[in-house]
């Protein structure tokens, strides 16, 4: 399997799941920097380090909020957890 095909498959798997929603951050509506879409699927992602992986203490690492664009699959990262717009 070539690398590009593997990355596309990973992006699709990461982007599939819950319904797409819109979010606000810093008082502004979040928009995809690639395609300007405003609908995202929210995921949690671990911010593990190589040291924590080596010492098996990954559970102490922080989590980030990853928004996956429902249109182009670009991932937009936020350290704080975002709530969907009502």
Secondary structure, 3 states (H helix, E strand, C coil): CCHHHHHHHHHHHHHCCCCCECEEECCEECCCCCCCCCCEEEEEEECCCHHHHHCCCHHHCCEEEEEEECCCCCEEEECCCCCECC
